[in-house]
């Protein structure tokens, strides 16, 4: 159960919980730094977005094909 909560918002491990849209850029920096594969990066961000995937931001995100497009 903890893993699923962390997948939705990784800031649960921080002393200050942040909104998901503030956490995504931090996650992207780490993904690039540690050369995380694009598919894993995109999947993790999709899990963070959950219900926001139908929003304009979510649709734009789902159309990405490479990590640089996410940035």
Order of alpha helices (4+ residues) and beta strands (2+ residues): alpha-alpha-alpha-alpha-alpha
